């Protein structure tokens, strides 16, 4: 699957909202729980540049109350 520009950003923002948080609240949780910078602009830049690391995504999922699950998709040849 080819991922279109902006897709990751919109998905992360949607998951934050679905969990009942604002972006600022999510950044505050990440700062408290994992020592992230408390700067909303730093987080926004990471999203815009699509430079979140997998570790970042796992930590974000954790503070939002999610768990990342890998599920086998369609077979590739």
Order of alpha helices (4+ residues) and beta strands (2+ residues): alpha-alpha-alpha-alpha
